[in-house]
Amino acid sequence: MAAKPMAMEILLRMVDKDGNLVTPDKFLPPAERYNLIAVIDRWVVRKLFNWLATHPDKDALPGLTTINLSGASIADPLFLDFVLEQLHTPELEPNSICLEITETAAITNLSKARRFITELSNAGCQFALDDFGSGMSSYGYLKNLSVDFLKIDGQFVQHMDKDPISLAMVRSINEIGQLMGKRTIAEFAGNAEIMSMLQAMGVDYAQGFYLGEPAPLDDLLPQNT
């Protein structure tokens, strides 16, 4: 088994009729178009919470597991009630759950996003604001969202070793986040040089193919010997 990760983010893949993996860019847009995305979010929450709660080796699990949520779910008060109910799953530790929402979704539904974050933070969950820096009014809205983590938009991180503007954006986002008491996460850390630059400027965490590629969730199950 691979070394225990510090944290993990849940990513979705669909298996087609021929057994091939289908990436989210192929099936999530149609799901959004036909108002099925909230159904997928509910399925992910229910399945993951049960998987974590019934895992036979809790010591093998990372300290934090992150789930991406859609804007439609954040705006749905029934989904908030659903998550609060699922947090009562026996043997589940709510403080091991991090719910991730995009900056765009939060800004679009600001009042509902604030309630969603407040209610579930009070229940023990943590929150990450994804793709931070992609919006024009990022810093102004950040003051209204009590999130624990800022995920620096990967479009800046992946080019910061070659583009001084991208480097300046990453540095600026990190400094503001640190000043506001948020922990920062750099997406798309793709090589050793980028990692070195992130460490030098004090970014708290990073994720990307340089650190580890997506793998089946069941890789964290105990292996028979």
N, C-alpha and C positions, 0 to 999 in steps of 0.2 A: 504494500500500500504506500502511496505517496505521503510525504510529510504533511502533517496537519496544517491547513491554511489558517491564517489569522482571521480572515473573513472570506465570505464567498457571496457572489451575486448569482441569482437564479436566472438563467437564460432559457428561452423556449426554442424547441425545434419540433417540427411536425414530420411524421413519417407518412409518405404517400403510399398508394396501393402497391407500388413495386418495391417498397422497403427503402426508398431513398429519403435522406434527410432534406427537409424543406426549411429554408431560413425565414426568420420573422418578416423580412422585407417583402416576402411573397404572400404570406397569409394574414398578417396583422392589418394592413390597409383595407382589404376586403372585409375583415371582421369589423373594423371601425365604420366602414361605409354602410354595412347592413346592421349596425347597432348590436353587434355580438361581442364587442370587446369586453364589456362588463361581465359577461358570462365566462369569458376566458379568465379574467381576473379572479372571479370567485373560485373557479376550478383550481387555479394555481394556489391561492391562499389555503383552501381546504386541503388539497393534496400535500402541500409543503408542510403545513402545521402538523398534520397527522404523521408525515414522514419523520419530522424532527422529534415529535413526542414519542414515537415508537422505535426510534433508532436503538439497536441493541448495544451500541458502544458510544455512550454520550461523550466520553473523553476524546473520541476521534473527531467530534464536530468542532467547527470553528466557533469563536466566541460570538460572531455576528453573521447573520444571514440576511441578505438584502433582496427585496422583491420590488420590481418595477410595476407601478400602477398607472393606469390611463387617466386622462383628464375626465373622461365620462364617469369613471368610478368615484373619483374625488368629489364630483359634483352631485353624486347620488346619495342622499341621506340613508337610504336603505342599505347601501353598501357599507357605510360607516357602522351601522348596527350589526351587519353581518360579520365584519371583522372583529368588533368588540365581543360578539358571541363566540367566534372561533378562538379567540384568545383564552377562553376558558377550557380549551382542550386539555385533558389531564396530562400531566408531565411536561407541558410546554412552558418554556420560560419566556415571557413577553419581552424581557430586556435583551433577549438574543435576536430579536426581530428588528430589522431596519426597513422602513417603507420608503421607497424612492419615487419621487415625482419630478417631472421636468419643470424647469423654470417657466416654460410657455404655458403648461397646464395650470401651474400655480397662479400665474398672473391673470389668465383668462377667467379663473374662478376664485378670485382672491379671498372673498369673504367665506366661501365654502371651504377653500383650502385651509384657511386659518382655523376654522372650527374642526375640520378633519384632523389637522395636526395636533391641536390642543387636546381633543378628546382621546386620541390614541397615545399621545405622549403621557397623559395622565394615567393611562392604562399600562404604561411601562415600555411602549415601543420607542424606537429612535427613528429619526427622519434624515434623509439625504435629499438635497436639491440638485438634480441632475442637469448637465449641460449649462452650468452657470457661466454667464458671460456672453451667451448667444443673443440675449435680448438687449435692446437699447437702454432700458431703464433698470438694469439688474440691481444696482446698488440701492436705489430708492425702494424697490420692493422688498429687498432682503430684510430691511428693518421691520417689516410687518410679518415675517415668517420665522417662527421659532424652530428652526431646523438645527440638527446636531452637526451635519456634515455638508460641505460644499464640494460638489464634483466639478472640477474645472473642465470646461468644454474641451473635448479631445481634439477638435480642429486646431486649437492653439498649441496644445501639448505636443502633438505629433510633428509639428514643424518648428518647435522652439529652438532646436539645435542649428537651424539654418536660416530662420527668419527672425530678425530683431524685433519686429512688431509683435509676433506671436510670443516671443520671450517676454516682452514688456507686459502683454496682457496676462500671462500666467503669473508673473511677479505681482502685478497689481491686484488680481483676484485673490491671490494667497495672502497678501498683506492686509487687505480689507477683511477677509475672512478671519484671520488671526486676531485682528483688532476687535472684531465683534464676538470673539470667543467661540468661533466655529472651527472644527477640524476640517482640513482640506484634503481632497483626494484628486490626484491627477489621472485622468483617463488616457488611454492610448500611449502608455510609456513603452516605446518600441525598441529602445537600444540602451546600451550602457552610458552613452554620453548624456542622453536625456535624463536618465536616472541620477547621474552625478549632478546635473544642473538642478534638478528638483530637490535633492538633498541639501545642496548648497544654499538654496533660498528658503529652506525650512518648511517645505510642503510635508504634511503629516504622513500621507499614504499615497500609494500609486497602484495602478492596475494596468495591465497590458500584456501583449504576447511575450514581451521580454521576461516577464515574471511568471507567466503561466498561461496556457491556452485552455479554452473551454473543454470540459470533460464531463462524462456522464455522472449524474448525481450518485448513482450506485457505486461509484469508485470509492465512496466514503463508507461503504458497508464493510464489515469484517470479512476477510477472505478466509475460506477454509484451507487448512494446511494438511 
